[in-house]
Amino acid sequence: MDAELARPAPPPALPPIARLARTLAGAGRRLRRQHKAMAGGAIVLLFVLAAVFAPWLAPYGPTQQNFADAMQGPSWAHPMGTDSFGQDILARTLYGARSALWIGFASVALGLVAGVAVGLLAGLRGGRVEWALMRVVDGLLAFPELIMAMAFMAVLGLGMGNVILALALSFVGPFARTVRADVLQVKARPFIEAARLMGVPEREVILRHVLPNVAAPILVQAGMRISIAILLASGLSFLGLGVVPPTPDWGLMIAEGRGFVAMAPWMSGMPGLALATLLVGLNLLAEGLSDTLDPRTGGTHA
Amino acid sequence: MSTAGTVPTPNHRISTGTTATAVGVPLSVLAAVRRNSWIDLAASAIAIGGNAFPSFYLGVVLIWVFSVSFQWFPSMGYVSPWSDPLTGLWHLALPALTLGAWYVGLIATVTRASLLEVLSQPYMAAARARGEPGWRVVWVHGMRNVAMPLVTVIGLQLGGMLRGAVMTEVVFTLPGLGMMITSAVQTREYLVVQAGIMITALLFITVNFAVDRTYTLLDPRLRKHGR
């Protein structure tokens, strides 16, 4: 990585012991900063496990209805209560982790791939291609993410696949712009020119020299986007513009519970708590990672 | 509906924006000055909570606590604050609180981080050494330098603000822009969807432009080589 380039070279007069002490202090600071990432990682891991093992953990099927037990409060039979259809909320929350995580990862991955491709092309080609691509990106960035995702949902129609597509499309702009800005910086570095002069094929230059140097900030951004994606996806389903009703989805569950707040607050309370916890975990993880990975922001958080 | 729909959004947003700034900035200044004290802890708790609780969920929770349990505030509906100020503000209280929690958190985080950085600068020590009172050092010398990153973040996070506003309107059934777009998408009224999205984009671009212009007002150094 470009840690050596970003930091000023240490003064050469320093005795070895002092240098060692400085390195150790730096490592210690890094480790302490990782507490945040560790805590976040533990929370996220818990949700990933819940999502993977949902069929074994859930006491009932996520769409198994039982009208005799509708709108029951938390009890031993239904630890998180039941909703207005008599569906077990614990089961639906566990399965909801699946849809939330899947939508989050898939949409960010899709948007990342498309955005990196556009950004690389624009940054490396320059000229008219760059101008045209960046104007399209500017156009995409003129819309707030949720509004754009809503527009895409209006065009594409409801359903989980379309939610992923709509979110991915609304992430292309930000990714492309970051990648292009980084590519422009990396492109001007001497080692890229050197590689070109040595006759390294263009594909090799991009894959071996450009891409690794723009990867860290992009991955950090991708990490932060996952929580935004999950937030937007559940927001879309809350608005009734996301996945379709029988699917166990936190946003849908919160929306269903909104009308029953007075009688059954657990209906939207439980899935909302799960959503909030997952978002805290993802944010902590992303912040911790960006503190460690990104040398530019490394010093600001104490 | 499409013409009547746009009025509450700015009202709601202005009330939220002012409240959030009025609460967020002093809170974070206290947090930064008394670092690691309980005020600092409380500020971080609000920041993390406001960030994690999506506005549609926070809205439902607030309805549960303040409308259903305590019955202090109405859970839905909109009365224009212009025609009936008291009832209007009373109806806007919960929505503004919902949207504001996130905003207070954001403003507090940014202000705290940049103020901490500014406080360690040599010119702050110099100002203290000249015998200036502590509040003047922080508010005049410190906040002037915090204003820039704060305005940047407020501008950058406008998208998040709009996101929150759409959700909040739907939770509290406020007849605003977000509500209009949502119901138009549901009923496939594409013209209304288009119009709503265009208005939002226009708002977004205008505010971003205004934020860019603010830089020269806030930082005299940028004025000389102005574009």
Interface residues (C-beta under 8 A of the other chain):
Chain A: A142 F143 P144 E145 L146 I147 M148 M150 A151 M153 A154 L231 L232 S234 G235 F238 L239 G240 L241 G251 I254 A255 G257 R258 V261 A262 P265 S268 G269 G272 L275 A276 T277 L279 V280 N283 T300 H301 A302
Chain B: I48 N51 A52 F53 P54 F56 Y57 V60 V61 I63 W64 S67 V68 S75 A113 L116 E117 L158 G159 G160 L162 R163 V166 M167 V170 V171 I181 T182 A184 V185 Q186 R188 Y190 V193 I197 T200 A201 F204 I205
